[in-house]
Each structure stands twice: as C-alpha cells, then as structure tokens.
Amino acid sequence: MSSHTFYIPPADISLETALLKGDELKHARNTLRLGPGDEVQIIDGEGGRFEMAIEAVEKTAARLRILSKEAEPPPSFALTLAMGIVPGERYDWAVQKGTELGAAAIIPLVTERTEGTFRVPWKRLERLRRVAVSACKQCGRARFPRFSEPAGLVDLDPGNFDIAVAFWEEEKKSLSLSSRKDGVNPGTGLMVVGPVGGLSREEAERLRNRGCLLAGLGPRVLRTETAVAAGTALMQYLFGDMG
C-alpha cells in the first residue's frame, strides 16, 4: 500500500481512471516528485478509498488508473460536534483533532461569550474544511465530516439525536455508559462545547431543559480545543469505535 494519500472528489473519478488536480497535483508533482508508475492511495471524501497508479502527469492534471477500491462504512455512532468558536489556530486544532477522532459533522457554535461577529457565508469555513481534509489524509479516513455555517444554541435540537451532551465546567457529574437511553448504544450524538469562558449558566440550563445532558470533564478547567478533543475521545470510547 502506498504511503502517499491524496484527495480526489467523486466528480473526477470514473470507473477506471481519475484526475488529480489543483493543490493535490502540485504536492504530488512538485513536492513529492511522483510520476508515471508510482502508486498512491486516493480518498474521495464520501467513503471511497482507492489504490491508483499514475499514468501521466501534465500541467493541469495527472491521469491515474484505478487498481483497487474499497468502501469505508458509515460510522456506527455519528457524532456531531457543536464547538464554540475561538480565535486563530486554536480552532483549526480543534477541527483537526475532532476529525481525527471520527466526528461525523461539525457546527461552529456562537454563544453569549463568543468573540467577534459572523456573517453567512463564513469566510473561515473553507479553511476549516481544508484542515479536515488534511486530517483525514493523515489518519486514513475516507469519509469527511460535514460542516455547517455558524449557528446559535437556539439552532441546536438535542431531540434529533439519540444522545446529546454539553460539557460544562461547572457540572461535576461525569459522562458514563449509564447515560445511554434504555441501555442501548446510541446511533447519533450531539456534543456541545462552549467558547473561551465556557457556556453561561443560563445557556447550560437551557440546554438541559431541552433534553441535553450536562457533564464535566474532570476537576480542571480546559481550553475549548482541549475540551473538544477530550470530549470527543470520551464519547467515542463510550458509544463509538474507540471502546
């Protein structure tokens, strides 16, 4: 199996061949010096994973021949991360780790304590998608997380998920297997983490009243990005593919 992984969208993949374009082509040709005869691994973002051989490299595209294909199944536990927006690369890091840990969807969350203003379409969203693609290539994941435009707590509906959890530093109770409804493993989950300063008490109680469990992550106050990584790993351990 090739050690080099690239992303090709489904539109550029046919039954027998595929076209590598854009930044992926530049990385393969200019940085890695790959050429005809070299074999690479391709992911399509929708669960397709391919072994391909490079047949020709031109200025705008490389033509690849498909050697084999396998499908990555959907996750048994589809976890949506609603992550309070924080400035700079810290949020990139949170997206990267959430992706590596298997988040199925990511919602940038705007709360009372979120800094800045946000317009739709959010300019930063495309960068976050690129961060997620890079993380998928690194960890061997073929199915990319879905992204939403920034949303508020009022836009979240815990009732749409089999389990919904808000990690809040003022809550002492920890999350456990006993949190499952009727003792059955959930198929879908929502995880809420606040921004710098966390959720306000009013926001936490509002989430609780709408059916969201409140849980803590130990005795220490965690940064948003740390809480995202810790909370995602915990939920995947209890209900997903890490247990």
C-alpha positions as CSV (number, residue, x, y, z in Angstrom):
1,M,0.0,0.0,0.0
2,S,1.3,3.5,-0.9
3,S,2.4,5.8,1.9
4,H,1.1,8.8,0.0
5,T,-2.6,9.8,0.3
6,F,-4.4,12.3,-1.9
7,Y,-7.9,13.6,-2.2
8,I,-9.9,13.4,-5.4
9,P,-13.6,14.5,-5.4
10,P,-16.0,11.9,-6.8
11,A,-16.7,14.1,-9.9
12,D,-13.1,13.4,-11.0
13,I,-13.3,9.7,-10.6
14,S,-14.7,7.4,-13.3
15,L,-15.0,3.6,-13.4
16,E,-11.3,3.0,-14.4
17,T,-9.4,6.3,-14.2
18,A,-9.2,9.5,-12.1
19,L,-7.8,13.0,-12.4
20,L,-5.6,14.6,-9.8
21,K,-5.8,18.4,-9.9
22,G,-5.1,21.7,-8.1
23,D,-3.0,21.7,-4.9
24,E,-3.1,17.9,-4.7
25,L,-1.4,17.8,-8.1
26,K,1.2,20.4,-7.1
27,H,2.0,18.4,-3.9
28,A,2.4,15.2,-5.8
29,R,4.4,16.6,-8.7
30,N,6.5,19.4,-7.2
31,T,7.0,18.3,-3.6
32,L,7.0,14.5,-3.7
33,R,8.3,14.3,-7.3
34,L,5.8,11.5,-8.1
35,G,5.5,10.4,-11.8
36,P,4.2,7.7,-14.1
37,G,4.4,4.2,-12.5
38,D,4.2,5.5,-8.9
39,E,1.3,4.1,-6.9
40,V,-0.8,6.3,-4.5
41,Q,-3.8,6.0,-2.2
42,I,-6.8,8.2,-3.0
43,I,-9.8,9.1,-0.8
44,D,-12.9,10.7,-2.2
45,G,-14.4,12.2,1.0
46,E,-17.6,10.1,0.7
47,G,-16.1,6.8,1.9
48,G,-14.3,5.6,-1.2
49,R,-10.7,4.5,-0.8
50,F,-8.6,3.6,-3.9
51,E,-5.2,2.3,-4.8
52,M,-4.2,4.0,-8.1
53,A,-1.2,4.2,-10.4
54,I,-0.1,7.4,-12.0
55,E,-0.2,7.0,-15.8
56,A,0.6,10.6,-17.0
57,V,1.4,14.0,-15.4
58,E,0.6,17.1,-17.3
59,K,0.4,20.8,-16.4
60,T,-3.2,20.9,-15.1
61,A,-3.9,17.3,-14.1
62,A,-2.4,13.8,-13.6
63,R,-4.2,10.8,-15.0
64,L,-4.4,7.9,-12.7
65,R,-5.5,4.3,-13.3
66,I,-7.6,2.6,-10.6
67,L,-6.0,-0.6,-9.2
68,S,-8.5,-1.4,-6.4
69,K,-11.3,0.1,-4.5
70,E,-12.9,-0.4,-1.1
71,A,-15.6,1.4,0.8
72,E,-15.4,2.8,4.3
73,P,-18.7,2.1,6.1
74,P,-20.6,5.0,7.7
75,P,-19.8,5.3,11.5
76,S,-21.9,3.2,13.9
77,F,-22.0,6.3,16.1
78,A,-22.4,9.5,14.1
79,L,-21.2,12.3,16.4
80,T,-21.9,16.0,15.7
81,L,-19.6,18.5,17.3
82,A,-21.1,21.9,18.1
83,M,-17.9,23.8,19.1
84,G,-17.7,27.3,20.5
85,I,-15.7,29.4,18.1
86,V,-12.3,30.6,19.4
87,P,-9.7,32.8,17.7
88,G,-6.9,31.7,15.4
89,E,-5.2,28.4,15.0
90,R,-6.7,27.0,18.2
91,Y,-9.9,26.4,16.3
92,D,-8.0,24.8,13.5
93,W,-6.5,22.4,16.0
94,A,-9.9,21.6,17.5
95,V,-11.3,20.8,14.0
96,Q,-8.2,18.7,13.2
97,K,-8.5,16.6,16.4
98,G,-12.2,16.2,16.1
99,T,-11.8,15.0,12.6
100,E,-9.1,12.5,13.6
101,L,-11.3,11.2,16.4
102,G,-14.1,10.5,14.0
103,A,-16.6,13.4,14.2
104,A,-19.3,13.0,11.5
105,A,-20.3,16.6,11.5
106,I,-19.0,19.9,12.8
107,I,-21.1,23.0,13.7
108,P,-19.2,26.3,14.6
109,L,-21.1,27.5,17.6
110,V,-21.9,31.1,18.5
111,T,-22.8,31.7,22.1
112,E,-23.1,34.6,24.6
113,R,-19.3,34.6,25.2
114,T,-18.2,34.1,21.6
115,E,-15.9,36.9,20.4
116,G,-16.5,38.7,17.1
117,T,-19.3,38.8,14.5
118,F,-20.2,36.2,11.9
119,R,-21.7,36.6,8.5
120,V,-23.0,33.9,6.2
121,P,-21.2,32.6,4.3
122,W,-18.4,32.5,6.9
123,K,-15.1,33.1,5.2
124,R,-13.2,30.9,7.6
125,L,-15.3,27.8,6.8
126,E,-13.4,26.9,3.7
127,R,-10.1,26.9,5.6
128,L,-11.6,24.6,8.2
129,R,-12.7,22.2,5.5
130,R,-9.1,22.1,4.2
131,V,-7.9,21.4,7.8
132,A,-10.4,18.5,8.0
133,V,-9.3,17.1,4.6
134,S,-5.7,17.2,5.6
135,A,-6.5,15.4,8.9
136,C,-8.4,12.7,7.0
137,K,-5.5,12.1,4.7
138,Q,-3.1,11.9,7.7
139,C,-5.3,9.4,9.7
140,G,-6.5,7.3,6.8
141,R,-10.1,8.4,7.0
142,A,-12.0,8.3,3.7
143,R,-15.3,9.9,4.8
144,F,-15.0,13.7,5.5
145,P,-17.0,15.4,8.3
146,R,-19.9,17.7,7.2
147,F,-19.6,21.4,8.1
148,S,-22.4,23.8,8.8
149,E,-22.4,27.6,8.8
150,P,-22.1,29.2,12.3
151,A,-25.2,28.5,14.4
152,G,-26.5,29.6,17.8
153,L,-27.7,27.4,20.6
154,V,-31.3,28.0,19.6
155,D,-30.5,26.3,16.3
156,L,-29.5,23.0,18.0
157,D,-32.2,20.4,18.6
158,P,-31.0,17.8,21.1
159,G,-34.1,15.8,20.3
160,N,-32.8,15.0,16.9
161,F,-30.1,12.8,18.4
162,D,-30.1,9.6,20.3
163,I,-27.8,11.3,22.9
164,A,-26.9,14.9,23.4
165,V,-24.2,16.1,25.9
166,A,-23.0,19.5,26.8
167,F,-19.6,19.6,28.5
168,W,-19.7,22.4,31.1
169,E,-17.0,23.1,33.7
170,E,-19.5,23.8,36.5
171,E,-21.0,20.3,36.2
172,K,-19.4,17.7,38.5
173,K,-21.1,14.6,37.1
174,S,-19.2,12.7,34.6
175,L,-20.5,11.0,31.4
176,S,-20.8,7.2,31.6
177,L,-22.4,4.2,29.9
178,S,-25.3,4.7,32.2
179,S,-26.1,7.9,30.2
180,R,-27.5,5.7,27.4
181,K,-31.2,5.7,26.9
182,D,-32.7,2.4,27.9
183,G,-29.2,0.9,28.0
184,V,-29.0,0.9,24.2
185,N,-26.0,2.2,22.3
186,P,-26.9,5.5,20.5
187,G,-26.5,5.7,16.7
188,T,-26.3,9.5,16.7
189,G,-24.9,12.0,19.2
190,L,-24.5,15.7,19.7
191,M,-21.7,17.2,21.7
192,V,-21.7,20.8,22.8
193,V,-18.6,22.7,24.0
194,G,-18.5,26.4,24.8
195,P,-16.0,29.1,23.6
196,V,-13.5,31.0,25.8
197,G,-15.2,31.4,29.1
198,G,-17.5,28.4,28.5
199,L,-21.3,28.3,28.5
200,S,-23.1,30.7,30.8
201,R,-25.3,29.1,33.5
202,E,-28.4,30.2,31.6
203,E,-27.2,28.6,28.4
204,A,-26.4,25.4,30.2
205,E,-29.8,25.2,31.9
206,R,-31.5,26.0,28.6
207,L,-29.7,23.0,27.0
208,R,-30.6,20.8,30.0
209,N,-34.3,21.8,29.7
210,R,-34.2,20.8,26.0
211,G,-33.0,17.3,26.8
212,C,-29.2,17.8,26.7
213,L,-27.2,16.0,29.4
214,L,-24.7,18.2,31.3
215,A,-21.4,16.6,32.1
216,G,-18.0,17.6,33.4
217,L,-14.5,16.6,32.1
218,G,-12.7,16.3,35.5
219,P,-11.6,18.9,38.1
220,R,-9.5,21.0,35.7
221,V,-10.8,23.9,33.5
222,L,-10.0,23.0,29.9
223,R,-9.5,25.2,26.9
224,T,-12.1,24.9,24.3
225,E,-9.9,22.9,21.9
226,T,-8.8,20.6,24.7
227,A,-12.4,20.0,25.8
228,V,-13.3,19.2,22.2
229,A,-10.5,16.5,21.9
230,A,-11.2,15.1,25.4
231,G,-15.0,15.1,25.0
232,T,-14.9,13.5,21.5
233,A,-12.5,10.8,22.7
234,L,-14.7,10.1,25.7
235,M,-17.9,9.8,23.7
236,Q,-16.2,7.7,21.1
237,Y,-14.9,5.4,23.8
238,L,-18.3,5.1,25.5
239,F,-20.6,4.9,22.4
240,G,-18.4,4.8,19.3
241,D,-15.5,2.9,17.7
242,M,-12.8,3.5,20.4
243,G,-14.4,1.3,23.1
